[in-house]
Amino acid sequence: MERLDRKANVSSGTRREFLRLSGMAAAASTFSGAAIPHVHAGGDSVIKLALIGCGGRGGGAVGNALSAPGGPVKLFAMADLFADRLAGSHKALSKEFGDKIDVPPERQFLGFDAYKAAIDCLGPGDVAMLTGYTAFRPTHLDYAVEKGVHVFMEKPFAPDPVGVRQVIQAGEIARQKNLKIAAGLMWRHSNARQALIQKIRDGEMGQIQLMRAYRMESGYRMGPRKPAKNELLDQLRIRWAFLWALSGILIELMVHQIDECCWIKDAWPTEAHGIGGRAPNSPECGQNLDNYAIEYTFADGTKALVNGRYLPNCHNKFATYVHGTKCAAQFCVWGASPIHTWTYRDQRIADDNIAWKSEPEVNPWQVEWNVLLDAIRHDRPHNEAQRAAYADLASIMGRAAVHSGKVITWKEAIASNFQFCPNVAGLTADSPAPVHADEQGRYPAPVPGAWTEI
């Protein structure tokens, strides 16, 4: 999970340099076309934020937005399904940021339609922060784009292929309206990763043949559940345990590294297959498996191996490696401080074999906001919707391959009409939950050979 405290401690010099690098990447990721400007010219006006989803990730993103250089920003509206989450977030943010939190009770909204009221508080040039439940991200994005405001949306972006296509379509409408959309795949804004990408593009690693990604942790199990007073809201409280609500723990954790593999290759996979399952006598009662192993294939035959495991008392690892015909490199590593990327002299992954090391990583959570707000104030192209949706689709392919026990192709995934919850946009507090537990308090779990989600 992302950390709550994501404020940067960045010098102005390194921030300017990073903005130069990441601005190039942002411009390359957008479409061209005529548009109607939605900007705060010259940085003279306050950019107002509406926070839709008041958990730790949303609070961290608010902190990044309020810490960005270039002009005044304030939090102007908040929305959530749960009063305690909204109140706790408002209290914590007010304590830290004082009068930059301008959200009186009349701009605090609760319920399934609260996102509309919060977004309606904004005007042209302002930002809707979509940091709540993945199930509702496409619906919230549609409304923000319809209302003509810029968007920051956290990952995952959709739980199923229908939602992915909805995000792509909303992104295209946003492009036509000249609205900026930032997506929470913050590693794309990492100066350390960008430096290694440049070496790869320059051919210094030779032809890329293999990528390996690992996210192995000890948590994320849910025990048996007793019947809840409101089953729908109860599932949203523990959304990581349900595929319809969050996409499942695999995508929640590994969409970043799947996106990294596609970034390294500068392509999207043509197919995926994989294996996974649960440990004997597993106490898991949610919809996640205990382990996932996915093999992605790209058009030229290059492979990416993505491995996740969520079991206690096992070897843990959070890293991404890339192997070229000339040498190997470490693209991602968690736990080191500061974070770098580096290449090796050959294929041996060892500290005594490092050939080159990047500059230390500047906080990418902060930089993604610096880039977004700079694009708004100076009307620079910035639309990450399609790239984010494709990263989600690649992740959904891998999850579906493991869950179904079948080879899943990109063409099948992008064309699929599968939805976990077809009526998700119309859910209310009185709606039945999309899935229900059996007599033992266990929810439907994927069974390879019998399960379908593409």
N, C-alpha and C positions, 0 to 999 in steps of 0.2 A: 504494500500500500504506500501511496505517496505520503511524505511527511506533512504535518500540519504547518510547521514553521518553515516557510519557504522564502523568507525575506532575504534579500541579497545584501552582502557587505562588499560592495564593488566600488573600486576607485573610478573616478570619472574617466580617466584615461583608458582603462581596460573596457569600460562600458562603451565608450565611443568606438573603439576598435572592433568590439564584438558587434555593435550595431552595423558597422560597415560590412562585415562578413555576412551576418545573418540577413541584412537587407537585400544582398545579392541573391541569396537563396529564396527569400520571400518573393522577390520579383519574378524569379524563374518559375515559381509554382503557380502563377496566376494566369488567367486568360486575358486577352486583349479585347477591346471593343469600346464603343461609345457609351457614355454613362452620364448620369446626373450626379454631381458631387454632393456628398454628405460629409462635410469636414468642419473642423473648428479652425478657421483660417488663422495662421500665425500663432496658434496656441493661446489666444486671448480668452477663450471661453472655457468654462468648467465642463469637463466630460463627466456625465452622470452615469452611474452604474446601477443596474437592477440585478440583485443576486437571486437566482432561481435554484434553490437547493442549498441549505444552510449547514451542511456538514463540514468536516475538517478540510476537505479539498476545496470547497467553496470559500471558506474563511482564509485559507492560504492564498488563493487566487486574488481575493480582495486586497490582502496585504501587499502582494506583488504590484497590483494596479496602482495602489495608493503610493507606492514607493518608486514608481517610474518617473524619470525626468521628463521635462518638456512642457509642463503646464499643470494647472490644477485639476484634480480628479476627486470626486466624492461618491460615496455610496448613498444612493437616493431612495431605493426601495428594496424590500426583501420579501421572499415568498418561500413557503415550505409546506409539506403536509402535516408537520408535527410542531405544535406550539413550543415544546421544550427545546427542540433543536433551534428554532428561530430565536427564541429568547436567549439561549445560551450563546449563540453566535453573536447576536447584537451586543450583549454585555461584554464579551471578550474583545470584540472589535472596537467598541466604544472606549474601553479602557486603554487600548493600545494606540488608537488613532484619533481620539478626541473628536473635534468638530468636523473632521473629514467623514464621520459617520452621521449623516443627516437623514435619519429614518425614524420619524416620529410614529406613534401607533397607527395613524391613519394611512401610512405607507408600508405597513407590515401586514402581509396577506397570508391566509391559511387555506388549504384545500386543494383539490385537484384542478380547479380553475384559477388558482392564485397566480399562476404564471402570467395570465393575461392581464390581470390588474397591475402587476408589477411592471410589465413591459409597457403598459399604457401610460405609466408615469414618465416615460422617456420621450425624447424628441430626436430629430435628426442629429447625427453626430454622437449620440450616446451609445452605450454598450449593454446588451443583455448578456448576463453571465449564466450559461446553462451548465450548472454543476450538480444537478440533482440525479435522478434515477435514469439509467440508460434507457429503460423501456419508453420513456416519454421524450427522449432527446429529439427525435425527428419531428414530433408534434410541436414541441416548443420552438425548434428552429424554424419551422414553417411560419409560425405566428410572428416571430421576431422579424423575419424577412418581409412578411406581409406588411408589418407596421413600419418598415423602413429604418430599422436600427441595426447597428453593427453587432457582431456576436463574438463572444468567446465561449467555446464549448469544450467540456472535458471529455476524456475518453472513459469507457468505450462509447461509441457514437450511435450504435444501433445493435439490437440483439439478434437480428435475423436479416436475410437478404432484402425483404420488402422495405425494412427500415433503412438499409444501406442505400437503396435506390431513391428513397425519399430525401435523404441527406444530399445525394448528388444533385437531384432536381432543385432543391432549395438553394444549393450553392450556385447553380447556374442562374437562377432568378436573382440572387444576390449580386452576381457579376454584372448582370444587365442593369441593376439599380446602383452599381458602384458602391455596394456595401462591403465592408471588410469582415472576413470571417477568420478567426484564429482557432486552431484546434490544439488540444492539450497533449500532443506528442512532442513534448518539450525537448527531447534529445535532438531533434532536427535543428534546434537553436544552440546546440553545444559547440563552442569554438573548438574544443578538443576533438570531437567527432568530425566536425567540418574539415579540420586540418588533415585527418587521416583519409577522409573521402577524397580530398584533393590529391593526395599521394596516389590513391587507387586510380583516380581518373587520369593522372599523369603517367600511369603505367609502371610505377615504381615497385608494385607487387607482382607484376606480370598479369596473366589472365586469371581471374578469380574462378576457383573451381569448387570451393566448399565453404559454407558458413555454419557455425555451431553456436547455438544459444541455449543457456541454462538458467532456469529460475526454480530453485529448489529450496523450500522453506518447510517449517515444521508445523504450521498452524492451519487454520481454515477448515475445521471440522465442525459439523453441527450435529448434536445429539437428537434423540427423538423429541417430537413436539406434541404437546397436548393441544386439544382444540382451543383456538383463540376466540375471544369475543368478536374481533373483526379480523378474519383470516387474511384478507387482502392487505390491510395496513400492517399486520404482523409480519407478513412476508417482506414487505418493503423495508421494515426495520432491519431485517437481516438479509438484504437483497443479494449479497454475494453468494448465498446458498441456492439461488434460483436462476435458471437460465433465462426465463422471460423477463426478469427484473433487471439484471446486471449484465447478462451474457455468460455468467459462470466465472469461476475463479481463474481458469486458464486465460481467457481473454482479458479479464481485469488486470492480471499481472503481466501477461506476455505480449499484449498487442504492441508494446514499445519495442521489444526485441524482434518480433516478426516484422515490424516496420523497419527496424534497423537492417535486417537481412535484405529486404527489398530495396532499401536505400543504397546499400553497398553494391548490389547487383544492378541498380538503376533499372529495375523491371519488376513486374508482378508475376507470381508463380502461375504456371499453366495447370498444375495439378498438385494434389496432396493426398497422402495416405498416412496412416499411423495406427498405433496400438495404445491401449491404456486400460486401466481397471482399478479395482480396489484390493487392498490387502485382505487376506483371510480374516474373517470375523471383524471386518471393519465396522466401527461404530458410526460411520457417516450415515446421516439420514436425510441430507439434502440431495441436490442433483449433481454435485461435482464428483468426479472420480479422484482417486488418490494420486494417480500419475498419468502423464500424457507424454507420448513420444511421436513426433510428427516429422515426416520427410516431405519437404517441398521440392518440386522440380520446376526449373525455369526452362524457357524455350530452347536454349542451347544445351540442355542437359545438366547444367550446374545444379547442385543440391544445397539445400539448407536443412539442417537438423535442429529441431526445436524440442527441448526436453523440460518438462515440469514435473515436480514431485512435491507433495504436501503431506509428509509423514514425520512424526517425531523420531528423535534418536537416529537420524540418518545424516549422511553427508549433505551439507547445504552449499549451494553455489549460485551466484548471480553474475553471469559474465557472458559476453559474446566474442567469438573468435572468427577470424577470416583467414582463409588459406589461398594464396596465389601460387602461380608456377615458380615465382622467384623466392617468396618468403611467406611467413605467417604474420598476423598482427592481432593485438587485443583491442577490440573496438569498444567494449563496455566492461566495466568492473565496478562492483559496488562494495563499499566498506573502506576503500582507501581514501585518504584525505591528504592533499587535494587529489581530484580525479584527473588522470591523464589518459591518452591513448598512446600506443606505441607499436612499432614493428620489431620483428626479430630478424636475426641474421639468416635463419633458415626456417624449417618447419618446427623446430623444437620450442615449446612454450616453457620458458624458464627465465628467471630474473637475471641470470648471468649471460643471457643470450640476446638482450635488448640492443637493437641497432639505432633506433630513433625514438624520441619521446616528445609528445606535444607539449605546448604550454598548459599550465593548470586550467581546469575547466572553470569558466565563469558561470554562476548560478543560472541554468537554462530556464528554470521556472520564471525568474525575473526577466530574463532577456526576451522570452516570448511576449511578455507584456510590453516591454520597451518597444519592440518592433511593431506590435499592433497599434499602440497609441501614437507612435511616430507616423505610421501610415495614415491614421485617421486625421491627425493634425495637418499633415502635408499632402494629403490626397495621393498617397502612393499605393499602387496595386498590392492587395494582400487578401488572398482567398485560398485557404487551405482545405476547403470542404471536400473536394473530390479526392485529393490525396489521402485525407483522413478516412474517408469512406472506403477507399480501396484497401487501406491498411486493415480496417475492420473486416472487409470481405475476405482478405487473405487469412485473417485469424479465424473467421467463421468457417472457411473451407477446412482448415486444420482440425478445428473442434468437431465438425461434422464427420470428417474422415475417421477420427478416433471413435466417436460415439456410434457411428453406423457400421464401422468395419469395412467401408468401401473406399475406393479411390474417387475423390471428388475433383472435378475440373473447374477451372475459372469460369468457363462458359456456362456450366451447369449452375454454379453459384450465383452469377450475376443475373441469370434468367429465372431463378427460382422464385416461386410465389409463396414459399413457406413463411408462416408467422407463428410465433409462440402464442401470441394473444391478439387475434384479429381485431378485437374491439378495444384495443389499448387506448385509443384517443378518446373514447367515450366513458372510460372508467370513472366511477364516483365512489365515495366512501361506502355506499350501499351495494356495490357490485360484488358478485362472487369472485373468489380468487381463481386465477387461471389453472392452478394445480392444487391437489388436496392430498393429505397424508392418509396412509392406510391405518389399520387398527394398531399397528406397532409404532405409529408416529413417523413413518418413513415416507418420503415423497418419491414420485416416479424417477428412476435413475436410468441413464442410457444403457441399453443392452445391445452390443454389437451384433449385427445380423437381423435385428428386429426393430431398431430405432431409426427414425427418420427426422432430419431437420434441414434438409435441402430439397 
